[in-house]
């Protein structure tokens, strides 16, 4: 059977928001089946976190990369340098048109400014809170500090705690789903948790399942996905839902595996016989 492994990047092949480690990069070079990646972030972030270090650690193979939550498809060929070729992309701004896109951004910004959604000191808001990422809009209530200084890292950690204790992002998302009900219905928008401090507004079907569909179209008969966020609202959830609803009698198989960390991913790859 023609099997392909598909992996999330952040938290699945790397420590959260940290670059890929040498051990994982070397394991990827030794897999017994082809691997591909499906990541939530956009390319500029992933270059530092994954694409450059993978090459620097000596990887010289080929793979497909579905970034920006699956909506932008690159083909990576590292045999003669770290080359990335754009295959296809989806743009939420073009898709929605000026009026609906402006409305979306306005509702997001009004929502973050509501008294009930103010985060209190010592949590700080620094950098942009609403970021256009091609296929989606990423919203980070504490902002994305441009530099990952120790202070910004502490602030992130504090937010993660605060969010866990107060279901802060869940409440903001519930509010948005009410305010954006018309747009979500008419334009098929989705609102999902992204990473540990943000959430994403995207378009149904323009998500990581596009990676699975593309791999099957190019001949894979079994796709095994590994992700750290398969839970409801997580940015790998679309693939879990796809795997769960996949017809049992289909000749093609789709599997989704929840992992706890990049070390867990390495262990699972070995357990399943994809790596020695
Ligand atoms: Mg992840």
py3Dmol code that shows the C-alpha trace and the ligand (Angstrom):
import py3Dmol

protein = """\
ATOM      1  CA  UNK A   1       0.000   0.000   0.000  1.00  0.00           C
ATOM      2  CA  UNK A   2       1.233   3.456  -0.953  1.00  0.00           C
ATOM      3  CA  UNK A   3       1.483   5.122   2.484  1.00  0.00           C
ATOM      4  CA  UNK A   4       2.265   8.761   3.245  1.00  0.00           C
ATOM      5  CA  UNK A   5       2.902  10.303   6.645  1.00  0.00           C
ATOM      6  CA  UNK A   6       1.549  13.828   7.175  1.00  0.00           C
ATOM      7  CA  UNK A   7       2.773  15.867  10.136  1.00  0.00           C
ATOM      8  CA  UNK A   8       1.779  19.091  11.835  1.00  0.00           C
ATOM      9  CA  UNK A   9       4.828  21.260  12.669  1.00  0.00           C
ATOM     10  CA  UNK A  10       4.384  23.358  15.830  1.00  0.00           C
ATOM     11  CA  UNK A  11       4.107  21.163  18.929  1.00  0.00           C
ATOM     12  CA  UNK A  12       4.212  17.987  16.818  1.00  0.00           C
ATOM     13  CA  UNK A  13       7.684  18.091  15.251  1.00  0.00           C
ATOM     14  CA  UNK A  14       9.022  20.908  17.441  1.00  0.00           C
ATOM     15  CA  UNK A  15       8.722  22.127  21.029  1.00  0.00           C
ATOM     16  CA  UNK A  16       5.954  24.816  21.042  1.00  0.00           C
ATOM     17  CA  UNK A  17       7.165  27.887  19.077  1.00  0.00           C
ATOM     18  CA  UNK A  18      10.731  26.542  19.053  1.00  0.00           C
ATOM     19  CA  UNK A  19      12.786  25.307  16.103  1.00  0.00           C
ATOM     20  CA  UNK A  20      12.894  21.655  15.116  1.00  0.00           C
ATOM     21  CA  UNK A  21      15.582  19.704  17.006  1.00  0.00           C
ATOM     22  CA  UNK A  22      18.359  17.776  15.277  1.00  0.00           C
ATOM     23  CA  UNK A  23      17.045  14.374  16.442  1.00  0.00           C
ATOM     24  CA  UNK A  24      13.697  14.952  14.723  1.00  0.00           C
ATOM     25  CA  UNK A  25      15.314  16.336  11.543  1.00  0.00           C
ATOM     26  CA  UNK A  26      17.502  13.236  11.298  1.00  0.00           C
ATOM     27  CA  UNK A  27      14.546  10.928  11.915  1.00  0.00           C
ATOM     28  CA  UNK A  28      12.647  12.579   9.046  1.00  0.00           C
ATOM     29  CA  UNK A  29      15.561  11.745   6.754  1.00  0.00           C
ATOM     30  CA  UNK A  30      15.329   8.073   7.720  1.00  0.00           C
ATOM     31  CA  UNK A  31      11.575   7.428   7.436  1.00  0.00           C
ATOM     32  CA  UNK A  32      10.561   4.309   5.517  1.00  0.00           C
ATOM     33  CA  UNK A  33       7.684   6.165   3.792  1.00  0.00           C
ATOM     34  CA  UNK A  34       7.393   9.669   2.280  1.00  0.00           C
ATOM     35  CA  UNK A  35       6.411  12.421   4.713  1.00  0.00           C
ATOM     36  CA  UNK A  36       4.657  15.762   4.127  1.00  0.00           C
ATOM     37  CA  UNK A  37       3.750  18.639   6.423  1.00  0.00           C
ATOM     38  CA  UNK A  38       0.522  20.494   7.244  1.00  0.00           C
ATOM     39  CA  UNK A  39       1.066  23.555   9.426  1.00  0.00           C
ATOM     40  CA  UNK A  40      -1.073  26.291  10.941  1.00  0.00           C
ATOM     41  CA  UNK A  41       1.435  29.122  10.602  1.00  0.00           C
ATOM     42  CA  UNK A  42       2.432  30.979   7.483  1.00  0.00           C
ATOM     43  CA  UNK A  43       5.721  30.546   5.687  1.00  0.00           C
ATOM     44  CA  UNK A  44       7.838  33.383   7.209  1.00  0.00           C
ATOM     45  CA  UNK A  45       7.376  31.943  10.727  1.00  0.00           C
ATOM     46  CA  UNK A  46       7.919  28.371   9.557  1.00  0.00           C
ATOM     47  CA  UNK A  47      11.129  29.196   7.683  1.00  0.00           C
ATOM     48  CA  UNK A  48      12.847  29.836  11.023  1.00  0.00           C
ATOM     49  CA  UNK A  49      11.065  27.094  12.899  1.00  0.00           C
ATOM     50  CA  UNK A  50      11.245  24.265  10.382  1.00  0.00           C
ATOM     51  CA  UNK A  51      12.393  24.773   6.775  1.00  0.00           C
ATOM     52  CA  UNK A  52      15.836  26.345   7.365  1.00  0.00           C
ATOM     53  CA  UNK A  53      16.894  24.197  10.332  1.00  0.00           C
ATOM     54  CA  UNK A  54      15.722  21.024   8.562  1.00  0.00           C
ATOM     55  CA  UNK A  55      18.148  21.809   5.740  1.00  0.00           C
ATOM     56  CA  UNK A  56      20.896  22.858   8.151  1.00  0.00           C
ATOM     57  CA  UNK A  57      20.594  19.521   9.964  1.00  0.00           C
ATOM     58  CA  UNK A  58      21.355  17.762   6.689  1.00  0.00           C
ATOM     59  CA  UNK A  59      17.941  16.781   5.308  1.00  0.00           C
ATOM     60  CA  UNK A  60      18.219  16.410   1.505  1.00  0.00           C
ATOM     61  CA  UNK A  61      14.904  14.898   0.424  1.00  0.00           C
ATOM     62  CA  UNK A  62      11.618  16.086  -1.035  1.00  0.00           C
ATOM     63  CA  UNK A  63       8.209  16.685   0.515  1.00  0.00           C
ATOM     64  CA  UNK A  64       5.012  18.702   0.106  1.00  0.00           C
ATOM     65  CA  UNK A  65       4.225  21.464   2.594  1.00  0.00           C
ATOM     66  CA  UNK A  66       0.707  22.746   3.215  1.00  0.00           C
ATOM     67  CA  UNK A  67       1.080  25.916   5.306  1.00  0.00           C
ATOM     68  CA  UNK A  68      -1.268  28.690   6.503  1.00  0.00           C
ATOM     69  CA  UNK A  69      -3.545  25.974   7.849  1.00  0.00           C
ATOM     70  CA  UNK A  70      -3.334  23.968   4.645  1.00  0.00           C
ATOM     71  CA  UNK A  71      -4.414  26.656   2.205  1.00  0.00           C
ATOM     72  CA  UNK A  72      -0.985  27.356   0.682  1.00  0.00           C
ATOM     73  CA  UNK A  73       0.740  24.421  -0.992  1.00  0.00           C
ATOM     74  CA  UNK A  74       4.510  24.319  -1.576  1.00  0.00           C
ATOM     75  CA  UNK A  75       6.718  21.572  -2.948  1.00  0.00           C
ATOM     76  CA  UNK A  76      10.037  21.351  -1.152  1.00  0.00           C
ATOM     77  CA  UNK A  77      13.065  19.877  -2.868  1.00  0.00           C
ATOM     78  CA  UNK A  78      16.235  19.986  -0.754  1.00  0.00           C
ATOM     79  CA  UNK A  79      18.438  17.847  -2.971  1.00  0.00           C
ATOM     80  CA  UNK A  80      20.341  20.826  -4.355  1.00  0.00           C
ATOM     81  CA  UNK A  81      19.566  23.492  -1.774  1.00  0.00           C
ATOM     82  CA  UNK A  82      16.428  24.337   0.216  1.00  0.00           C
ATOM     83  CA  UNK A  83      14.064  25.046  -2.679  1.00  0.00           C
ATOM     84  CA  UNK A  84      10.351  25.739  -2.193  1.00  0.00           C
ATOM     85  CA  UNK A  85       8.032  25.945  -5.179  1.00  0.00           C
ATOM     86  CA  UNK A  86       4.553  27.463  -4.778  1.00  0.00           C
ATOM     87  CA  UNK A  87       1.945  25.051  -6.146  1.00  0.00           C
ATOM     88  CA  UNK A  88      -1.315  26.767  -5.160  1.00  0.00           C
ATOM     89  CA  UNK A  89      -2.716  29.255  -2.705  1.00  0.00           C
ATOM     90  CA  UNK A  90      -5.998  30.579  -1.382  1.00  0.00           C
ATOM     91  CA  UNK A  91      -6.559  34.199  -0.280  1.00  0.00           C
ATOM     92  CA  UNK A  92      -9.314  35.033   2.214  1.00  0.00           C
ATOM     93  CA  UNK A  93      -9.304  38.741   1.284  1.00  0.00           C
ATOM     94  CA  UNK A  94      -9.967  37.991  -2.406  1.00  0.00           C
ATOM     95  CA  UNK A  95     -12.505  35.358  -1.452  1.00  0.00           C
ATOM     96  CA  UNK A  96     -14.544  37.639   0.854  1.00  0.00           C
ATOM     97  CA  UNK A  97     -14.219  40.835  -1.189  1.00  0.00           C
ATOM     98  CA  UNK A  98     -13.555  44.274   0.230  1.00  0.00           C
ATOM     99  CA  UNK A  99     -16.855  44.839   2.062  1.00  0.00           C
ATOM    100  CA  UNK A 100     -17.120  41.536   3.895  1.00  0.00           C
ATOM    101  CA  UNK A 101     -13.410  41.483   4.697  1.00  0.00           C
ATOM    102  CA  UNK A 102     -13.565  45.008   6.177  1.00  0.00           C
ATOM    103  CA  UNK A 103     -16.630  43.990   8.211  1.00  0.00           C
ATOM    104  CA  UNK A 104     -14.800  40.940   9.584  1.00  0.00           C
ATOM    105  CA  UNK A 105     -11.788  43.006  10.685  1.00  0.00           C
ATOM    106  CA  UNK A 106     -14.036  45.643  12.253  1.00  0.00           C
ATOM    107  CA  UNK A 107     -15.999  43.050  14.272  1.00  0.00           C
ATOM    108  CA  UNK A 108     -12.756  41.434  15.450  1.00  0.00           C
ATOM    109  CA  UNK A 109     -11.302  44.687  16.614  1.00  0.00           C
ATOM    110  CA  UNK A 110     -14.542  45.822  18.319  1.00  0.00           C
ATOM    111  CA  UNK A 111     -14.772  42.479  20.098  1.00  0.00           C
ATOM    112  CA  UNK A 112     -11.226  42.649  21.458  1.00  0.00           C
ATOM    113  CA  UNK A 113     -11.982  46.168  22.719  1.00  0.00           C
ATOM    114  CA  UNK A 114     -15.096  45.158  24.689  1.00  0.00           C
ATOM    115  CA  UNK A 115     -14.761  45.724  28.462  1.00  0.00           C
ATOM    116  CA  UNK A 116     -15.593  42.052  29.153  1.00  0.00           C
ATOM    117  CA  UNK A 117     -12.640  40.890  27.061  1.00  0.00           C
ATOM    118  CA  UNK A 118      -9.964  43.109  28.533  1.00  0.00           C
ATOM    119  CA  UNK A 119      -7.053  41.166  29.964  1.00  0.00           C
ATOM    120  CA  UNK A 120      -5.801  42.626  33.228  1.00  0.00           C
ATOM    121  CA  UNK A 121      -2.331  43.504  34.409  1.00  0.00           C
ATOM    122  CA  UNK A 122       0.225  42.029  34.684  1.00  0.00           C
ATOM    123  CA  UNK A 123      -0.776  40.657  31.237  1.00  0.00           C
ATOM    124  CA  UNK A 124       0.411  43.028  28.537  1.00  0.00           C
ATOM    125  CA  UNK A 125      -0.774  43.584  25.003  1.00  0.00           C
ATOM    126  CA  UNK A 126       2.142  44.183  22.606  1.00  0.00           C
ATOM    127  CA  UNK A 127       2.308  44.118  18.836  1.00  0.00           C
ATOM    128  CA  UNK A 128      -0.456  43.459  16.363  1.00  0.00           C
ATOM    129  CA  UNK A 129      -3.525  41.587  17.566  1.00  0.00           C
ATOM    130  CA  UNK A 130      -5.141  40.951  14.184  1.00  0.00           C
ATOM    131  CA  UNK A 131      -2.893  39.645  11.416  1.00  0.00           C
ATOM    132  CA  UNK A 132      -3.815  38.853   7.807  1.00  0.00           C
ATOM    133  CA  UNK A 133      -2.160  35.572   6.862  1.00  0.00           C
ATOM    134  CA  UNK A 134      -3.228  35.027   3.286  1.00  0.00           C
ATOM    135  CA  UNK A 135      -5.676  32.199   3.647  1.00  0.00           C
ATOM    136  CA  UNK A 136      -6.907  33.279   7.070  1.00  0.00           C
ATOM    137  CA  UNK A 137      -6.909  35.958   9.712  1.00  0.00           C
ATOM    138  CA  UNK A 138      -5.034  35.212  12.919  1.00  0.00           C
ATOM    139  CA  UNK A 139      -6.155  36.928  16.080  1.00  0.00           C
ATOM    140  CA  UNK A 140      -3.936  37.054  19.144  1.00  0.00           C
ATOM    141  CA  UNK A 141      -5.552  38.952  22.057  1.00  0.00           C
ATOM    142  CA  UNK A 142      -2.183  39.752  23.701  1.00  0.00           C
ATOM    143  CA  UNK A 143      -0.673  40.699  20.356  1.00  0.00           C
ATOM    144  CA  UNK A 144       2.329  39.220  18.635  1.00  0.00           C
ATOM    145  CA  UNK A 145       5.403  40.836  20.106  1.00  0.00           C
ATOM    146  CA  UNK A 146       7.902  41.174  17.299  1.00  0.00           C
ATOM    147  CA  UNK A 147      10.777  39.838  19.324  1.00  0.00           C
ATOM    148  CA  UNK A 148      10.598  36.733  21.449  1.00  0.00           C
ATOM    149  CA  UNK A 149      12.320  38.320  24.405  1.00  0.00           C
ATOM    150  CA  UNK A 150      12.210  36.714  27.838  1.00  0.00           C
ATOM    151  CA  UNK A 151       9.532  39.214  28.833  1.00  0.00           C
ATOM    152  CA  UNK A 152       7.352  38.306  25.846  1.00  0.00           C
ATOM    153  CA  UNK A 153       7.759  34.630  26.680  1.00  0.00           C
ATOM    154  CA  UNK A 154       6.690  35.214  30.284  1.00  0.00           C
ATOM    155  CA  UNK A 155       3.702  37.187  29.036  1.00  0.00           C
ATOM    156  CA  UNK A 156       2.725  34.313  26.724  1.00  0.00           C
ATOM    157  CA  UNK A 157       3.046  31.775  29.539  1.00  0.00           C
ATOM    158  CA  UNK A 158       0.889  33.978  31.753  1.00  0.00           C
ATOM    159  CA  UNK A 159      -1.721  34.237  29.029  1.00  0.00           C
ATOM    160  CA  UNK A 160      -1.793  30.452  28.553  1.00  0.00           C
ATOM    161  CA  UNK A 161      -2.542  30.055  32.289  1.00  0.00           C
ATOM    162  CA  UNK A 162      -5.127  32.819  32.216  1.00  0.00           C
ATOM    163  CA  UNK A 163      -6.789  31.335  29.144  1.00  0.00           C
ATOM    164  CA  UNK A 164      -6.918  27.871  30.705  1.00  0.00           C
ATOM    165  CA  UNK A 165      -8.430  29.169  33.940  1.00  0.00           C
ATOM    166  CA  UNK A 166     -10.973  31.476  32.283  1.00  0.00           C
ATOM    167  CA  UNK A 167     -11.678  29.846  28.892  1.00  0.00           C
ATOM    168  CA  UNK A 168     -10.895  33.301  27.605  1.00  0.00           C
ATOM    169  CA  UNK A 169     -10.423  32.449  23.911  1.00  0.00           C
ATOM    170  CA  UNK A 170     -13.475  30.165  23.962  1.00  0.00           C
ATOM    171  CA  UNK A 171     -15.591  33.053  25.242  1.00  0.00           C
ATOM    172  CA  UNK A 172     -14.228  35.502  22.670  1.00  0.00           C
ATOM    173  CA  UNK A 173     -14.846  32.942  19.920  1.00  0.00           C
ATOM    174  CA  UNK A 174     -18.421  32.303  21.120  1.00  0.00           C
ATOM    175  CA  UNK A 175     -19.085  36.046  21.019  1.00  0.00           C
ATOM    176  CA  UNK A 176     -17.642  36.313  17.505  1.00  0.00           C
ATOM    177  CA  UNK A 177     -19.693  33.374  16.284  1.00  0.00           C
ATOM    178  CA  UNK A 178     -22.831  35.283  17.292  1.00  0.00           C
ATOM    179  CA  UNK A 179     -21.715  38.583  15.758  1.00  0.00           C
ATOM    180  CA  UNK A 180     -20.449  36.954  12.578  1.00  0.00           C
ATOM    181  CA  UNK A 181     -23.332  34.482  12.228  1.00  0.00           C
ATOM    182  CA  UNK A 182     -24.460  35.881   8.872  1.00  0.00           C
ATOM    183  CA  UNK A 183     -20.969  35.930   7.377  1.00  0.00           C
ATOM    184  CA  UNK A 184     -20.165  32.470   8.719  1.00  0.00           C
ATOM    185  CA  UNK A 185     -23.325  31.091   7.184  1.00  0.00           C
ATOM    186  CA  UNK A 186     -23.151  32.881   3.833  1.00  0.00           C
ATOM    187  CA  UNK A 187     -19.401  32.651   3.311  1.00  0.00           C
ATOM    188  CA  UNK A 188     -18.657  29.380   5.108  1.00  0.00           C
ATOM    189  CA  UNK A 189     -16.268  30.895   7.649  1.00  0.00           C
ATOM    190  CA  UNK A 190     -14.688  28.882  10.462  1.00  0.00           C
ATOM    191  CA  UNK A 191     -13.296  30.083  13.799  1.00  0.00           C
ATOM    192  CA  UNK A 192     -10.785  27.722  15.415  1.00  0.00           C
ATOM    193  CA  UNK A 193      -8.176  27.827  18.164  1.00  0.00           C
ATOM    194  CA  UNK A 194      -4.668  28.320  16.789  1.00  0.00           C
ATOM    195  CA  UNK A 195      -1.546  27.603  18.827  1.00  0.00           C
ATOM    196  CA  UNK A 196      -1.612  28.530  22.512  1.00  0.00           C
ATOM    197  CA  UNK A 197      -2.413  32.225  22.390  1.00  0.00           C
ATOM    198  CA  UNK A 198      -4.478  32.874  19.295  1.00  0.00           C
ATOM    199  CA  UNK A 199      -7.394  31.799  17.157  1.00  0.00           C
ATOM    200  CA  UNK A 200      -7.945  31.777  13.400  1.00  0.00           C
ATOM    201  CA  UNK A 201     -10.760  32.853  11.112  1.00  0.00           C
ATOM    202  CA  UNK A 202     -10.659  30.786   7.949  1.00  0.00           C
ATOM    203  CA  UNK A 203     -12.927  29.293   5.313  1.00  0.00           C
ATOM    204  CA  UNK A 204     -14.455  25.828   5.519  1.00  0.00           C
ATOM    205  CA  UNK A 205     -12.465  23.291   3.487  1.00  0.00           C
ATOM    206  CA  UNK A 206      -9.501  25.709   3.297  1.00  0.00           C
ATOM    207  CA  UNK A 207      -7.866  23.849   6.146  1.00  0.00           C
ATOM    208  CA  UNK A 208      -5.467  20.987   6.766  1.00  0.00           C
ATOM    209  CA  UNK A 209      -7.816  18.480   5.111  1.00  0.00           C
ATOM    210  CA  UNK A 210      -6.639  20.010   1.803  1.00  0.00           C
ATOM    211  CA  UNK A 211      -3.294  18.320   2.448  1.00  0.00           C
ATOM    212  CA  UNK A 212      -4.946  14.907   2.831  1.00  0.00           C
ATOM    213  CA  UNK A 213      -7.039  15.414  -0.306  1.00  0.00           C
ATOM    214  CA  UNK A 214      -3.976  16.477  -2.319  1.00  0.00           C
ATOM    215  CA  UNK A 215      -1.904  13.479  -1.158  1.00  0.00           C
ATOM    216  CA  UNK A 216      -4.698  11.074  -2.091  1.00  0.00           C
ATOM    217  CA  UNK A 217      -5.043  12.791  -5.474  1.00  0.00           C
ATOM    218  CA  UNK A 218      -1.333  12.248  -6.067  1.00  0.00           C
ATOM    219  CA  UNK A 219      -1.585   8.524  -5.360  1.00  0.00           C
ATOM    220  CA  UNK A 220      -1.402   7.914  -1.590  1.00  0.00           C
ATOM    221  CA  UNK A 221      -3.610   4.988  -0.515  1.00  0.00           C
ATOM    222  CA  UNK A 222      -3.057   5.464   3.200  1.00  0.00           C
ATOM    223  CA  UNK A 223      -2.469   8.847   4.866  1.00  0.00           C
ATOM    224  CA  UNK A 224      -1.375   8.811   8.509  1.00  0.00           C
ATOM    225  CA  UNK A 225      -1.551  12.246  10.134  1.00  0.00           C
ATOM    226  CA  UNK A 226       0.197  13.220  13.388  1.00  0.00           C
ATOM    227  CA  UNK A 227      -0.905  16.347  15.261  1.00  0.00           C
ATOM    228  CA  UNK A 228      -0.901  17.820  18.758  1.00  0.00           C
ATOM    229  CA  UNK A 229      -4.265  19.601  18.403  1.00  0.00           C
ATOM    230  CA  UNK A 230      -6.872  17.100  17.215  1.00  0.00           C
ATOM    231  CA  UNK A 231      -9.281  18.111  19.977  1.00  0.00           C
ATOM    232  CA  UNK A 232     -12.415  20.169  19.191  1.00  0.00           C
ATOM    233  CA  UNK A 233     -11.376  23.708  18.295  1.00  0.00           C
ATOM    234  CA  UNK A 234      -7.731  22.688  17.793  1.00  0.00           C
ATOM    235  CA  UNK A 235      -6.074  23.471  14.468  1.00  0.00           C
ATOM    236  CA  UNK A 236      -5.746  19.757  13.590  1.00  0.00           C
ATOM    237  CA  UNK A 237      -9.407  18.992  14.373  1.00  0.00           C
ATOM    238  CA  UNK A 238     -10.510  19.128  10.725  1.00  0.00           C
ATOM    239  CA  UNK A 239      -8.324  16.111   9.926  1.00  0.00           C
ATOM    240  CA  UNK A 240      -9.660  14.127  12.914  1.00  0.00           C
ATOM    241  CA  UNK A 241     -13.232  14.822  11.780  1.00  0.00           C
ATOM    242  CA  UNK A 242     -12.275  13.757   8.250  1.00  0.00           C
ATOM    243  CA  UNK A 243     -10.676  10.515   9.510  1.00  0.00           C
ATOM    244  CA  UNK A 244     -13.676   9.747  11.743  1.00  0.00           C
ATOM    245  CA  UNK A 245     -16.166  10.198   8.953  1.00  0.00           C
ATOM    246  CA  UNK A 246     -14.050   8.420   6.330  1.00  0.00           C
ATOM    247  CA  UNK A 247     -16.026   5.532   4.736  1.00  0.00           C
ATOM    248  CA  UNK A 248     -14.899   2.229   6.266  1.00  0.00           C
ATOM    249  CA  UNK A 249     -15.187   0.408   2.927  1.00  0.00           C
ATOM    250  CA  UNK A 250     -13.005   2.906   1.049  1.00  0.00           C
ATOM    251  CA  UNK A 251      -9.867   1.517  -0.582  1.00  0.00           C
ATOM    252  CA  UNK A 252      -8.052   4.598   0.718  1.00  0.00           C
ATOM    253  CA  UNK A 253      -7.382   4.933   4.469  1.00  0.00           C
ATOM    254  CA  UNK A 254      -7.078   8.119   6.499  1.00  0.00           C
ATOM    255  CA  UNK A 255      -5.793   7.956  10.098  1.00  0.00           C
ATOM    256  CA  UNK A 256      -5.296  10.769  12.620  1.00  0.00           C
ATOM    257  CA  UNK A 257      -3.002  10.322  15.617  1.00  0.00           C
ATOM    258  CA  UNK A 258      -2.956  12.688  18.594  1.00  0.00           C
ATOM    259  CA  UNK A 259       0.535  13.251  20.009  1.00  0.00           C
ATOM    260  CA  UNK A 260       1.607  14.976  23.206  1.00  0.00           C
ATOM    261  CA  UNK A 261       4.935  16.432  22.071  1.00  0.00           C
ATOM    262  CA  UNK A 262       7.642  16.119  19.400  1.00  0.00           C
ATOM    263  CA  UNK A 263       9.260  13.346  21.480  1.00  0.00           C
ATOM    264  CA  UNK A 264       5.951  11.499  21.516  1.00  0.00           C
ATOM    265  CA  UNK A 265       5.758  11.910  17.717  1.00  0.00           C
ATOM    266  CA  UNK A 266       9.186  10.271  17.347  1.00  0.00           C
ATOM    267  CA  UNK A 267       8.041   7.394  19.589  1.00  0.00           C
ATOM    268  CA  UNK A 268       4.805   6.914  17.617  1.00  0.00           C
ATOM    269  CA  UNK A 269       6.633   6.981  14.257  1.00  0.00           C
ATOM    270  CA  UNK A 270       8.862   4.172  15.528  1.00  0.00           C
ATOM    271  CA  UNK A 271       5.962   2.215  17.065  1.00  0.00           C
ATOM    272  CA  UNK A 272       4.089   2.276  13.767  1.00  0.00           C
ATOM    273  CA  UNK A 273       7.156   1.029  11.912  1.00  0.00           C
ATOM    274  CA  UNK A 274       7.820   4.220   9.935  1.00  0.00           C
ATOM    275  CA  UNK A 275      11.222   4.727  11.549  1.00  0.00           C
ATOM    276  CA  UNK A 276      13.885   2.492  13.040  1.00  0.00           C
TER     277      UNK A 276
END
"""
ligand_1 = """\
1
MG
Mg 0.397 22.036 16.381
"""
view = py3Dmol.view(width=600, height=400)
view.addModel(protein, "pdb")
view.setStyle({"model": 0}, {"cartoon": {"style": "trace"}})
view.addModel(ligand_1, "xyz")
view.setStyle({"model": 1}, {"stick": {}})
view.zoomTo()
view.show()
